[in-house]
Amino acid sequence: MIHSPRTICLLRLALILCIGASAAESFGQAEPAAHPDEIKAVFRISRSFLAEVADRPIVAEIPLCATVLNFRCSGVIHGEGRLAIDLQRSGQHAVFEVTSEGRGRARVRGRRGPIVAHGAAWGPFTSQTLVRFDGRRFSEISTIPQVTVCASVQRVTGHRDRPLGRLIGSGIMPMTDHLIPKAVAEATPIANGYLKEFVEETADKIILRLNQKTPIEESVNRLFPKTTDWVFQMSSDEQFLQAAYGPPGVTVPALPEVPAMVGDVRLEAWLRSTNEEAKLLAKFGNGPLARQLVQRQLETRLPELAALAEERSVQAVGSWVVIQIGAPDNN
């Protein structure tokens, strides 16, 4: 079968996009890589991609069982709030925070010997869970909880709630005002512990989901199967987590600004090309043959990347070919 020069160039371009430069060199007369010691691919995960998984309301009911001022306390903590994503600027790591903010309340029953105190606890809470991305996996670094505890005692009775116990309890009630500050001080680290445990469990679920959804590791393995000694160099800003892939020690280039060609960019893949191939894409990329060829190769060679959304674009930027993935189809 004889292909026209234009068709051969487009096939080379599709191979560059989807199976790496080494495969393209074996097809036709592709020029060899001029700079072997350079970053070959840069993947950028947007805040929108992370927020789609992590931004959510919090509604929780947590059983309470703790000892405060030697009172064995029980009840149920009702919490409501919201999780959000906050990306952190870093030149050496790709990090972001999962933050929470809300309020909690609980009806509390505390028993100490024959005495039973009935009261309430409430207050606002916040937390910050730091998450790192290493180019392949997300993992939790640390969680800082903060709860402001308020409390009141409504009545004191005997453990059987009989008239005599209620009478004794009414005599004890004036003393509770002096005990509340001590109870709050003792209860605060307990409340922080409950919040930390809940937030870390929630963060684990978010991280699991992100690791399931993020196609970078699979894409790198397909694009560069013989580069086990290559590494990711990580960074982040307020909008993107960035993973630059190439030989150890090479300088990560500054990427130029590019217009968003899809409605809401979730992920970008910057693949190193040659100036010739980039010019071909710029010249022919809007043609139906090029679009069909590139989209078919994306779906065949990088199915995890293509499966994120049907809204995707490919454009040439200098010596880079840039793939942008948009919002999921159900949004």
PyMOL commands that set and color helices and strands:
alter all, ss='L'
color gray80, all
select helices_A, chain A and resi 5-19+21-25+47-54+163-213+216-223+275-284+288-301+303-306
alter helices_A, ss='H'
color red, helices_A
select strands_A, chain A and resi 41-46+56-68+71-87+94-112+115-133+138-147+150-158+231-236+240-246+267-272+312-317+320-325
alter strands_A, ss='S'
color yellow, strands_A
deselect
rebuild
show_as cartoon
